[in-house]
Amino acid sequence: MIDRHVQGIVPPKPHSQARRPDGALYYEELHTRDGFDGAFTYFYHREPAPPSSAVKASDRGFVAPRRDRDACEPLQRRLYDSTRVPRATMLCYERTPIFFTDLATIWLARPSATDELYFANSDGDELWFVQQGTARLESNCGWLEVNAGDYVFVPRAMPHRWHLAAPELWLLGIEGRAGLKVPDAYRNGIGQLRMDAPYTHRDFVRPVGPIARPDRPL
């Protein structure tokens, strides 16, 4: 059972011609992880994706986590008070790491402004739990309404922006450098979510528009 989702104007088969009403071609883009083995999404654009014009180190973005040896010894139970996380500006710039390994980082964040640019995390998938606040997530896939109590998944290397609809958000985030997915133990032999899984396919909410339709081509 493949959980397939399609929006807009797409050809009957991938890698085949998709033409606009004036006969010009739509441009196909494939967003994927791990090449042919990983999860993927097809995009079709009116214009080709622009090539990279300047690739260089940037002074923008959040600070990478660093090990604090004083916090590692002695090894004991600790209480992390998330209410002490300072109010920040944009999520693409400010997030506080509390745990990290080579494969994952756990963040706390309290953004209070809409991202001023599109951000893509090339290191790993992001999964955010929204403790408080509302927002809209903008990406290549469209717009996703975000409310308190939601989990928001952003695939690795997906350009996106957080648009705040509240004075601030309270977030708990996980970056998975090896990828994040539904555990195999929650799926049956043909890929459906098992009936004893903690969620169902109906719990997953997908982004919507802006997108071309047969009655409104781009």
N, C-alpha and C positions, 0 to 999 in steps of 0.2 A: 504494500500500500504506500504510494508516494504522495506526500502532502504537498501538492503542487499549487502554486498561486500565480495567476496571470492577470495583468492589468494593461489596458491600452491596446495599441496596434502592434501585433507580432506576426511573423510569417508562420506558416503551418509547421515548418521544421527549422531548427537552428542552422546558422551558416548558409541560409538561402536568401534569395532576394526579397526585400520588403520595400515597396515603393510608395512615395507620396502621390497625392492626386495629380501633381504636375509631371509625374514620371521619374523624378529624381529619387535616388536611393536613400533610405535611412541607413545610418551607420551603426553597426553592431559593436558592442563592448561587452567583454566577459570579465566579471568580477569574481575571482576565485581564490581559494586557499589550497595550497599543496597541489597545484596543477590539475591534472585530470582526476586525481584521487580525492580531492577535497570538495567541500560544498561550493556551489557556484550560483551566480545570478546573471542572466542576460539582460542587457540594456540596449535600447534602440534610440538613436539620437538623430535629430534633424541635421546637426553639424558634427563634424568629427571632433573627438576630444583633442584639445590643444596639447602640443608637445611641451615637455618641460623646458623652460627657458633659462632658469637659473637654479642649479642644484648646489647648495652650500650649507655649511653649518649655520644654525640660527640661534639667536639669543632669546627667542620666544619659547613658550611652553613651560610646563611644570618641571620642577627640579627632580632629578632621579634620586631614588632612596639611597641612603648610605647607612652602613651598619654602625650602630652605637654600642661599643663593647661594654660600656657601663650599664646598659639596659639588658645585657645578656647574662650577667653574673651578679648575684647567684640566680640559678634557674628556679623560678617560683611562680606561683599564680599572681597575676596582675590585673588591676581594674583600669580600663581605659574609658575616661569620661568624655564622650563625644560632644557634650555641651560646651567643652572648653576649646573646641575648634574655632578659630577666629573667623568672622565673616570675611569672605573673599570677594573678588570681582568676578572674573569669568572662569568657568570650569576648565577651559583649555589652557589656562595659565596657572591656576592655583588648586591644588589638592594635597592633602596631608597623608603620607604613607605611614602606616602603623606596623605592618608586617610585610616581609618580602622574602622571596627565594629566587632562584634562577628561573623558575617557571611561573611564578605568580606574585602579584602585589595586591595588598588590601589597602584601600584608601578611605578616608573620610573627607567630605567636601561640603562647603557651605557657600555656593556661588550666589551672587546678588545682581548679576548683570548678564545680558544676552551676549553670546560669543560674537566678537567683532569680525571673525574670519571663520572659514571652513577649516576644520581640524580632522586629520586622519592619523590614527595610532597604528604605525607600521610594526609595532612590537608584539601586539596581541589583541585578542577580543576583549571587549569591555562589557561588564554586566553591572548595572546600577540598581540598587534598591532605593526607592524614593520614600523617605520617612515623612517628609513634610514638603508641601508646596505643589505647584502645578506648572507645566511648561509644555512646549511643543518641540519635538525633535525634527529637524529638517535634514534630509539626506537625499541621495540619488533615488531612493525608493519612494520619496514623497514626504508627507507630514504624518507624524505620530503624536497623538494626544497623550500626555503624561500626567498622571495624578498620584496623590499619596497612596502608598500601598502597592504601586506597580513595580515590576522588574523590567528594566529597559536593556535590551541587548543590542550592542553595536559591533558588527563584525570588524575584524582587523582590516585596516587600510581603507575603510569606508569614509569618505568625506562627509562631515556632518556639522551641524550647529545646534546648540541648545538655545531656544528662545524662551526666556522666562515669562510666565504669566502671573507670577506672584513676586513679592518683594525679595524672596530668597528661597533656595531649596536646601533641604538637609538630605545628604546622600551618603550611602555606603557603597563603595565600588570594589569590583574584583577585576584585575587584568590577568587574563590567562594566556601566557605566551605559547602554550602548546594547543591552544584552541579550547573553546567551551562548547559543549553539546549536551543533548539529552542523554543521560547514562544508558548504556546498552541494557542494563537490568530492568529498565522501565519500558522496553520495547519487546513486542513479540516477534515471531519468526519472519513475518512479512513487513515489519517496520511500524506497525500501529503502536500507539501508546497502550500499555497494558491497563487492564481495568483496576489494578491495584497501584498504579502510578499516582503520585501526589497531584497531578494535573492532567487535563485532557486537551485534545486539539482545539476545543472550543475556548480554552483559556488564552490562546495566543491571539493577540490583536496585531494586525498588520498596518503599515503606513498606507495612506491614501493620497492620490493626486498631489500636485497638479500633473496631469498626464493627458496624452492625446487619446482621443476616441474616434471611432469611425465617423461619427457625426461632428467631430471637432478636431480635425487633423492639424498637426503642427507643421 
